[in-house]
């Protein structure tokens, strides 16, 4: 899709292509208040978040938790009051009005109210989004391709009043993509869609993020689309309470499910444990745990391998080598005693680490787990 924007007064970095993994947005300790006469109400509290090129982020949380407010701050619809935000490499606080307007041209908005021009056809609504394009034939062709990709090939010449709510929403999605945005902000884009159409829309947005190294942020209550997210950010009472890397979480769940200790856990239980595990690197020869020390952590090997040594007072013997998917450190956590072995990195690798309080919580939450764990422990 060829495209010409009006000349930007921003530095060239605004138009430079972003590479996968580069930050498109970075928030640091962002607060926000609504002011009304003599009093104010704080809506957002010290929120920090980084969003990278190529990612599709789903933001969830109860109604009134601040999701839409945060979304409009990221889209420069609201002025940043407190905290720091960089967008496309620019410090938002340092931008004047003209620079903000030009940054907005890099953003595609999809809100609950589609705001289509009622007197224009679906095709014309898309053309209006890119009135700067000089080649009208190219413009019409690209608009038709987008509408077709979203299942609207039979409705390109229909006006909004003759389209269903779901069809109007899909036109709004196509319109948001017409400017080749580097950032797409969507507030409940699938609320009016059935399951098939919802999957179609999110698939298109996901494809856009990957191909164009853009970022997509979707505020939603639609659990049907969670599987398409790279990360799921949950907000409660104006605070980001969790930021889960979906792919990493799924990998940890698969590891946990293959471990006898956790094999009877359901998906929700495994996911809850996975969210609390932290990835930690280790080097070849590094001592990860030491025999006769107090136990504070449970370990699950992500990659690499470790050697297990037991000192019986006479000799220090290597008893096993453990690789990816294997675990260690559970015996002392369960018994409340000291470590019974020393574990040393055999080669460079990484381990998922679960702190003792979270390990204990998993046990106490599942009597069957506790019984099974004891049986495994005492059988060793």
Protein Blocks (a to p, Z undefined) as FASTA:
>chain_A
ZZdddddfbdfklmpccdehiafbdcehiacdddehjbccdfbghiacdddehiacdded
dehilmmmmmmmmnomaccfbdcddeehiafklpcfklmmmmmmmpccddfblopafkbc
fklmmmmmmmmbmblmlmmmmmmmmmmmnopmmmmmpcfklpcfklmmmmmmmmmmmnop
abdcdehkllmpcfklmmmmmmmmmmmmmmnopacddddfbfklmmmpfbdcddeehiaf
bdcdfklmmmmmmmmmmpmklmmpcfklmmmmmmmpccddddehiafbdghiacfbdcdd
fbdcddddddehlaccdfbdcdehiaehjlmmmnopacfbdcddfbgcddddddfklmmm
mmmmmmklmmmmmmmmmmZZ
